[in-house]
Amino acid sequence: MMRTSFFVLMTMTISLACFSILFSLSKGSISIPIDQLLLGDFNTIFFKLRLPRTLTAFVCGSLLALAGSLMQLLLQNPLADPYALGISGGAALATLIMMLFGMTDHWLMGGAWIGSLLTIALILFITRKQGMHTHSLLLAGIALACGFSACISFILLISPASTLHSMLFWLSGDLNNAHMPSLALIILCLGLIICLWLAPGFNLFGRGEQEARALGLASEKYRLALYLLSSLFTATAVTLAGCIGFIGLIIPHTARLLSGYDHRIMLPVSALLGGTLLTIADTFARTLFAPQQIPVGILMAMIGVPLFVCLLQRVR
């Protein structure tokens, strides 16, 4: 019975993911019928614009959903999200500094990575004497996030008008300059494989630290793995698309409602649902007011708030 339910659930989520990708590829300022996507007349639109953006949206949404699932497990808090530890703030600050100096897109992506990694290193340094305890990680992350937010506000205040628009657009979640997310796709696939390998331990960790230790789980190692994986996924997503909220908050709850608390099932379901949601949201973000495009982060907030309010009633 359990195998049948798992098969049905995975079939439904994979079908939704495929639909969202095809829907995104066919819709835009110019609608392309699905059966004509690969024809010569639409090759440039398909390979240069829509395919990279669609794959970037799907990969980014999957990364944020996985990061949210792991972050909620790490912090033992169903209301935690991928940005709780300040990783996105570090990436955003580094990227805005490079924008201020007129760096190119490749430098901006590298800057987001550097900012994320430096934030991870800084949090690990701050919490080294506390042994990676949950409350230490959370407090250090909140403090750093507040500091990064103040620095970002200062940079926006001193930025010239010529760069201010692009900065604000990126901070709102921007997929306009999406490229083929080859590295991010590799990180997503390898990270998901590692998560599935560690999933039995995650199930024990979710029962609480004391019970997990009593059952023989090396909780410190699993806490470090959860932190590093969630930080890696968050950093990669921020590098791809800027700051996009709510996916890492609402998708893990939805996945748990559908699949239960077994991380061997819940994590792949989260990845598929997260990718599906952001892909559909990005499609509407670039088509609702075409040819004018709105940042997908703004649309995700408009979608995420009512969904979160509904899910909040069922948080246990």
N, C-alpha and C positions, 0 to 999 in steps of 0.2 A: 504494500500500500504506500509506504514512504517513497519507494523508488518510483512508483507511478506518479505520485504528487510532484516529486522533484523533476521528472521528465516533462510533465505538463507545464510546470512553472518555468523551466528553462526554455521550453519551446515558445511560450508566450512572450517572454522577455526578449529572446533572440528575434522573434518576429517583429516586435515593436521596434527594436534597434534597427533592423533592416528597413522597416517602413520609414523611420525617421531619416535615415541616410538617403533613401531614394526620394523622399519628399523634399529634402534639402537640395539635392542635386537638380531636381526638376523645376524648383521655384526660384524666382528672382525678379529683377526688373524686367527680364525677358523670360517667360515661361517656356520650358523645353519639355515636350512629351517624353516620357521615360523611354519609349522605344526608339527615340532619335538622339539620345544623349551622346552616343559615340560617332554620330555621323560627321562628315568632314566640315559641314557648315558650323558646327558647334564645338569643334575640337578645342579651340582656344579658350572659349568660355569654360568648357568642362575641365580641362587639364590645368589651366593656369589660374583659374579663379575658384570655381565651385568645389572641385574635388579637394584641394588643399584646405579650404575653409571648412568644409563639411567634416573632413577627418580631424582637423584641429579641434573643432567644437566637440566632436564625439570623444576624442581622447581626453580633452580637458575636463569634460563632464565626468568621465569615468574616474579620472585621477582625483577629482574633488570628492566624489562619492566614496571612493575607497579611503581617502584621507579622513573624511568625516567619520566613517565607520570605525577606523582604528583609533581616532582621537577620542571618540566617545567611550571606547573600551579602555583606553589608557587612563583617562581621567575619571572613569566610572561615573560619568555624568551624561545623561541623555540629551542635554542641551548644549554640549560642546560642539564646536565646529572646527574646520581645518585651520582657521586663522586664530585660534585661541592662544597659541604660543608665540604669536608675533612674527611668524615666518613670512607672511605676506607683507607685513609692514617693512621688514628689512629688505625684501626684494623690491618693493615699490620705492623705497627711499633711494636705493642704489640706482634704479632705473631713472628716476627723476633727476638725479644728479648728472647722469650721463646725457639725458635730454637737454639739460641746462647748458651743457658744453657742446651741444650739437653733434653728438655721436650718431653713427648709422645704426640701422636695425639690428645687425649682427652684434654690435657692441651692446645694444640695449638688452638683448637676450642674455648675453654673457653677464651683464651687470646685474640682472635679476637673479641669476644663479649665484653670483658672488655674494650678493646681499643676503640671500637665503642661507647659504652655507656659513657665512660669518655669523648670522643670527643663531644658527644651530650650535656652532662652536661656542658662542658667547653664553648661551643658556646652559650648555654642558659644563662650562667653566664655573658659572655662578652656582650651579647646583651640585658641584663635585663633592662637597662635604656632607650633603644631605642624602647622598646615595640614590639620586634619581627618583625621589618620592613624588607622588602625584601632586601634592599641594605645593611642593617646591617648584616643580616645573610650571604649574599654573600661575603661581605668583610671579615668577621670573618672566614668564611670557607676557603677562598683563602689564608689568612694569615696562618692559621693552616696547610693547605695542604702543603704550601711551607716549613714550619718548619718541618713537618713530613718527607717530601721528603729529606731534608738535614740530618735528623737523620737516615733515612733508608740508605742513601748513606754512612754515617759514619760507620754504623753497617756492611755493606757489605765490607767495606775496612778493618775492623779489624777482620772479621770472618775467622776462620781457613778453609783451603781448603776442609776439610771433610764435612763441612756443607754448603759451599758456593753454591754448585750445587743445593741442595734441596731448598735453599732460593730463588735463581734466578728462579727456576722452579715454585715455589709457587707464586712469584710475577707476573709471566707471565700468571697465570690462570691454576690451576692444579686440575684435577679430578681423578688422579690415585689412591688416597687413599679414594675414596668415600665410605660412609656407607649409610645404609637406612636413608633417611632424614625425619624421623618421626616428629621431632619437627618443622623443617622448613616447612613441608607440613601443619601442623596445623596452623602455623603462616600465611602461604599463604592463606589458606581457610578462617580463621577468619578475616585476614586483608582485603581480597577481599570483604567479607560480609560487613565489616564496611565501606569500600570505596563505595560500592553500596548504602548503607544506607545514606551516606553523599553526594552522587552524585548530587542530586538536588541543594544543596548548592554549590558544586564545579562548577556547571554550572553558577550560579550567580557570584561566585568569579572570574570566567574566563572573565567576562565582564569588569573587572577593579574594584579596591577597592572602588572608589567613588560611582559608580553606584550600586555596591553590598550593600553598606551601605544605599544608598537611597532606596533600595528595602527591607530594614529591616534585612539584613544578619549580624550576629555577626562575622565580618571579622577576628577579633583577634583570636577567638576560632577556626575558620576554618584554619587560617594560622598556628596555633599551631598543629592542627590535621594533616595538610599536612606535616609539618616538622617532626613530630614524626613518622608518618606512613612511609614516604619515608626513614627516617633514619633507622627505624626498618627493612624495606625490604633490604636496602643496607647492613646493618650490617650482616643480616642473609646470604645474598648471598656471601659476602666476607668470612664469616666463613666457608661456604660450599666449595668454589672453588678458593679463592684468588681474585686477581684483574683481572676482565674481562671487557673490554671496549666495547663501541659502541652499545650494545644491548639497553641500556637505552636511547641512543641518537636517533637511527634510528627507533626503533619499534614504539614509540609513534607517530612519523610522519606518518608511514605507516598505523597505526590504524586510525588516523584521516582522512587520504585520503580515507580509505575504509568505515568508519562509521560516519564521521562527528565529531562534537564537543560535542555531548551529552555523558557525562561521564558514564551514565548508560549502554551505549553500548560500548564506546571506551575502558573502563578499562578492561572488560573481554576479549575483542578482543586483547588488548595489552598483557594480561597475556598469552593467548593461542599462539599468534605469537612469543612472546619472548621465551617461553618454546620450541616451535617448532624449532626456529632458532638455539638455543644453543645445543639442542639435536642432530640436524643434523650436526652442526659444530664439536661437540665432536666425533661423529661417524667417520667423515673423519679424525679428528686429530689422532685417534688411529688406523686407517686402511690404510691411504695413504702410510705410510712407515713402515707398520707392519713387524716385531714385535716392531720396534722402534716407540715410541709415542712422539708427539710434544705437547707442552702446548696449550690448546684450546684457550687461550687468544691471542696467536700469530696468529692462524688461523682466529679468529674473527676479528682481526685488518686487515688482508688481505682481508676478505670479507667486513668488515664494511667501509673501506675507499672509495671504488668505489660506494657502495650503498649510503653513506652519501653525496658524491659529486652529485649524481643524485638527491637525495631528497632535497639537498640544493637549487636547482633551483626552487623548488616548495614551499619553506618556505614562509609563508605569515605573 
